[in-house]
Amino acid sequence: MNTLSELRDLASRLEAFPTEQEKLEFLHRQLAAFSNLSPEEQTRQLLEWEAFREKHETSLSSMQNRKAA
């Protein structure tokens, strides 16, 4: 994962798994790949993921507020 679009792709792929077991197996594989990165690459990816998550939560919150209004 190097870009925000790849993080979005990861999130959408995770949603595609029908069972919790499949989701956990997928995440385990992703974590194994992540652990092979250098500390600098890990930090960069975590910061990108945090930015994506914050943006997504803000969008979701805005949508919920509009529905409530």
Contacts in CASP RR format, 6 or more apart in sequence:
PFRMAT RR
TARGET T0000
AUTHOR 0000-0000-0000
METHOD contacts of the structure
MODEL  1
MNTLSELRDLASRLEAFPTEQEKLEFLHRQLAAFSNLSPEEQTRQLLEWE
AFREKHETSLSSMQNRKAA
1 7 0 8 1.000
1 10 0 8 1.000
1 34 0 8 1.000
1 45 0 8 1.000
1 48 0 8 1.000
2 45 0 8 1.000
3 48 0 8 1.000
4 48 0 8 1.000
4 51 0 8 1.000
4 52 0 8 1.000
7 45 0 8 1.000
7 48 0 8 1.000
7 49 0 8 1.000
7 52 0 8 1.000
8 52 0 8 1.000
10 30 0 8 1.000
11 52 0 8 1.000
11 56 0 8 1.000
13 26 0 8 1.000
14 23 0 8 1.000
14 26 0 8 1.000
14 27 0 8 1.000
17 23 0 8 1.000
17 26 0 8 1.000
34 42 0 8 1.000
34 45 0 8 1.000
37 45 0 8 1.000
END
